[in-house]
Amino acid sequence: MRDDPPDFDYSEYDEDPDGSSLSGKVMKAGHIALEAPYGEGDYFGKIIEVGAGHGGHYKLIGHQFERYTMTDHGDYCLSILENKYAREEKVS
């Protein structure tokens, strides 16, 4: 059993971490919209993402940064993030 809030339905999220479902496409569109104003010429030293889930936002970043920290309430998502980004030097 997960320690995450019981009202969150993980079924679609877990089965579709890359976002091909309708909700995944909506989430991806939100990530793209958040990053749209920034490009390679922009720099943010340290970034913290709260509620990173499976880390879908990270691959859409276009700006430069020194350190990117991902957090999530759920141990399940944290274990996914640790495995997925273990070799990324700038990610913790």
C-alpha positions in Angstrom: 0.0 0.0 0.0 1.3 3.5 -0.8 1.4 6.3 1.6 0.1 8.8 -1.0 -3.2 10.5 -0.6 -6.0 7.9 -1.2 -8.0 10.1 -3.6 -5.3 10.0 -6.3 -6.0 7.4 -9.0 -2.6 6.0 -10.0 -3.9 3.5 -12.5 -3.6 5.6 -15.7 -0.5 7.5 -14.5 1.5 4.3 -13.7 0.5 2.5 -16.8 1.3 5.5 -19.1 4.3 7.4 -17.6 5.2 8.8 -21.0 1.9 10.5 -21.5 0.1 9.0 -24.4 -3.3 8.9 -22.6 -5.6 11.9 -22.5 -4.5 12.9 -19.0 -0.9 12.4 -20.0 -1.3 14.7 -23.0 -2.9 17.3 -20.8 0.0 17.1 -18.3 2.6 17.3 -21.1 0.8 20.3 -22.5 1.0 22.0 -19.1 4.8 21.2 -18.9 5.4 22.6 -22.3 3.4 25.8 -21.5 5.5 26.3 -18.3 8.7 26.0 -20.3 7.6 28.0 -23.4 9.0 31.4 -22.2 12.5 30.0 -21.6 15.2 28.8 -23.9 18.9 28.0 -24.0 19.9 31.6 -23.3 18.0 31.5 -19.9 19.8 30.3 -16.8 18.3 29.3 -13.4 21.0 28.1 -10.9 19.0 25.8 -8.7 15.6 24.5 -9.4 13.3 22.4 -7.2 10.3 20.6 -8.7 7.6 19.8 -6.1 5.4 16.9 -7.0 7.7 15.5 -9.8 5.8 12.2 -10.1 7.8 10.2 -12.7 9.9 13.2 -13.8 8.1 14.0 -17.0 8.8 17.7 -16.8 12.6 17.3 -16.7 12.9 16.1 -20.3 11.1 19.2 -21.6 13.4 21.8 -20.0 15.1 24.1 -22.6 16.9 26.5 -20.3 20.3 26.0 -18.5 20.6 25.2 -14.8 23.2 24.1 -12.3 21.1 21.8 -10.2 17.6 20.3 -10.6 16.0 18.7 -7.5 12.9 16.6 -7.8 10.6 16.0 -4.9 7.4 14.0 -4.4 5.1 13.1 -1.5 5.1 9.4 -2.5 7.8 6.9 -1.8 6.7 5.0 -5.0 7.4 8.0 -7.2 10.6 8.8 -5.4 11.9 5.3 -6.1 11.1 5.8 -9.8 12.9 9.1 -9.9 15.9 7.7 -8.2 16.2 4.9 -10.7 15.3 6.9 -13.7 17.8 9.8 -13.1 20.5 8.0 -11.2 23.1 8.8 -13.9 22.1 12.5 -14.4 24.8 14.5 -12.7 22.7 17.7 -12.3 19.7 15.9 -10.9 19.0 15.0 -7.3 
